Amino acid sequence: MVELCSIASGSNGNCYYIGNQRDAVLVDAGISARQILSRMKLQGLDYHKIKAIFISHEHSDHAVGARVLSKKLFVPVYLTSRTFSGMYGSQKPYAPKYFLPGDVIDIGTIRIHTFLKNHDAAEPCSFRIEYNGINVGVFTDIGSACDNVRQHLAKCHALFLETNYDDTMLREGRYPWPLKKRILSDHGHLSNDQAFDLLKNHSGHQLQVVFLSHLSAENNTPEKAFTRFTELHEKFYIRMTSRHAPAEVFKLGPQTIQGKLF
């Protein structure tokens, strides 16, 4: 059985839990260590299971809590050396463990597949987490979906997928044009429309549940994101994440892979 939970997801902080009965990892720690532990407790998740923290890139909404959390839990922080160099000094973990994009890392019973993606960071990576034949993807902060993203998506049974902005809201909103241009670029973020096309055209037959993630507070709404995926509601179990609270703890086991979850 694999448990997955969005501890926090949004432009102000991101953290995702993936674990089994024995081991767990966190992908990103973009809120405070205290908030992460409090939200895990709220959802009945045991922090003693956490064996490692993986950081996708150096932006604070993905890394601000890693240093303190790793010290509290006595667990390593995995990131690339370029990501470490790009972090604020006060956020750098004390004893980082470096990986190269494309490395496969075993953490207890869990295997983490790392790969490069397109984003405006030093060496941005996403992750596919594998246990007992079940694959969970954490795909956020993606300007455009490269071959790496498409290839790993095709193997996922569950997915945290970025739906950062509604195109109309962003273009007509109050952000200055240089910031809009950055978000719209191939190294910015995925829109609702781009995420929909990616999911519709490149997901594998085994994909069953998708958590719409990393929504902008300014340029998107949960209702707009969820409605954009109406066409796929009968094919996938579509759920929302939140910046304000942890999402539900979702459980995937071998029996759910053989048939429908719902």
Solvent accessible surface area in square Angstrom, and as a share of the most:
residue,aa,sasa,rsa
1,M,69,0.31
2,V,3,0.02
3,E,31,0.14
4,L,0,0.00
5,C,0,0.00
6,S,0,0.00
7,I,0,0.00
8,A,1,0.00
9,S,4,0.02
10,G,0,0.00
11,S,53,0.34
12,N,89,0.46
13,G,0,0.00
14,N,0,0.00
15,C,0,0.00
16,Y,0,0.00
17,Y,1,0.00
18,I,3,0.02
19,G,1,0.01
20,N,4,0.02
21,Q,123,0.54
22,R,164,0.60
23,D,2,0.01
24,A,0,0.00
25,V,0,0.00
26,L,0,0.00
27,V,1,0.01
28,D,1,0.01
29,A,0,0.00
30,G,3,0.03
31,I,15,0.08
32,S,50,0.32
33,A,4,0.03
34,R,197,0.72
35,Q,79,0.35
36,I,0,0.00
37,L,40,0.20
38,S,65,0.42
39,R,31,0.11
40,M,1,0.00
41,K,168,0.71
42,L,130,0.65
43,Q,53,0.24
44,G,67,0.64
45,L,13,0.06
46,D,60,0.31
47,Y,96,0.37
48,H,133,0.59
49,K,42,0.18
50,I,5,0.02
51,K,76,0.32
52,A,0,0.00
53,I,0,0.00
54,F,0,0.00
55,I,1,0.01
56,S,5,0.03
57,H,0,0.00
58,E,22,0.10
59,H,52,0.23
60,S,40,0.26
61,D,29,0.15
62,H,0,0.00
63,A,0,0.00
64,V,62,0.36
65,G,2,0.02
66,A,0,0.00
67,R,59,0.22
68,V,76,0.44
69,L,0,0.00
70,S,11,0.07
71,K,128,0.54
72,K,110,0.47
73,L,24,0.12
74,F,185,0.77
75,V,19,0.11
76,P,37,0.23
77,V,2,0.01
78,Y,28,0.11
79,L,0,0.00
80,T,2,0.01
81,S,54,0.35
82,R,135,0.49
83,T,1,0.00
84,F,39,0.16
85,S,82,0.53
86,G,42,0.40
87,M,10,0.04
88,Y,146,0.56
89,G,52,0.50
90,S,90,0.58
91,Q,21,0.09
92,K,52,0.22
93,P,5,0.03
94,Y,128,0.49
95,A,79,0.61
96,P,33,0.21
97,K,97,0.41
98,Y,116,0.44
99,F,7,0.03
100,L,128,0.64
101,P,37,0.23
102,G,52,0.50
103,D,54,0.28
104,V,78,0.45
105,I,24,0.12
106,D,82,0.43
107,I,13,0.06
108,G,58,0.56
109,T,54,0.31
110,I,2,0.01
111,R,106,0.39
112,I,1,0.00
113,H,25,0.11
114,T,3,0.02
115,F,6,0.02
116,L,75,0.37
117,K,12,0.05
118,N,39,0.20
119,H,5,0.02
120,D,55,0.28
121,A,22,0.17
122,A,33,0.26
123,E,28,0.12
124,P,10,0.07
125,C,1,0.00
126,S,1,0.01
127,F,1,0.00
128,R,13,0.05
129,I,2,0.01
130,E,48,0.22
131,Y,50,0.19
132,N,97,0.50
133,G,46,0.44
134,I,1,0.01
135,N,15,0.07
136,V,1,0.00
137,G,0,0.00
138,V,5,0.03
139,F,0,0.00
140,T,3,0.02
141,D,2,0.01
142,I,0,0.00
143,G,1,0.01
144,S,31,0.20
145,A,24,0.18
146,C,32,0.19
147,D,83,0.43
148,N,55,0.28
149,V,0,0.00
150,R,75,0.27
151,Q,112,0.50
152,H,31,0.14
153,L,0,0.00
154,A,45,0.35
155,K,105,0.45
156,C,0,0.00
157,H,15,0.07
158,A,0,0.00
159,L,0,0.00
160,F,0,0.00
161,L,0,0.00
162,E,0,0.00
163,T,0,0.00
164,N,6,0.03
165,Y,3,0.01
166,D,28,0.15
167,D,48,0.25
168,T,77,0.45
169,M,55,0.25
170,L,0,0.00
171,R,127,0.46
172,E,141,0.63
173,G,29,0.28
174,R,196,0.72
175,Y,57,0.22
176,P,84,0.53
177,W,143,0.50
178,P,97,0.61
179,L,59,0.29
180,K,19,0.08
181,K,126,0.53
182,R,82,0.30
183,I,10,0.05
184,L,39,0.19
185,S,43,0.28
186,D,92,0.48
187,H,92,0.41
188,G,0,0.00
189,H,13,0.06
190,L,3,0.02
191,S,4,0.03
192,N,4,0.02
193,D,61,0.32
194,Q,72,0.32
195,A,0,0.00
196,F,8,0.03
197,D,69,0.36
198,L,8,0.04
199,L,0,0.00
200,K,94,0.40
201,N,98,0.50
202,H,74,0.33
203,S,24,0.15
204,G,14,0.13
205,H,182,0.81
206,Q,26,0.12
207,L,5,0.02
208,Q,13,0.06
209,V,0,0.00
210,V,0,0.00
211,F,0,0.00
212,L,0,0.00
213,S,0,0.00
214,H,3,0.01
215,L,16,0.08
216,S,8,0.05
217,A,75,0.58
218,E,54,0.24
219,N,2,0.01
220,N,7,0.03
221,T,41,0.24
222,P,68,0.43
223,E,118,0.53
224,K,91,0.39
225,A,0,0.00
226,F,77,0.32
227,T,88,0.51
228,R,83,0.30
229,F,0,0.00
230,T,80,0.47
231,E,109,0.49
232,L,9,0.05
233,H,53,0.24
234,E,162,0.72
235,K,100,0.43
236,F,2,0.01
237,Y,63,0.24
238,I,10,0.05
239,R,90,0.33
240,M,50,0.22
241,T,14,0.08
242,S,39,0.25
243,R,37,0.13
244,H,148,0.66
245,A,44,0.34
246,P,19,0.12
247,A,13,0.10
248,E,59,0.26
249,V,40,0.23
250,F,19,0.08
251,K,110,0.47
252,L,0,0.00
253,G,0,0.00
254,P,59,0.37
255,Q,111,0.49
256,T,24,0.14
257,I,51,0.26
258,Q,161,0.72
259,G,38,0.37
260,K,130,0.55
261,L,43,0.21
262,F,116,0.48
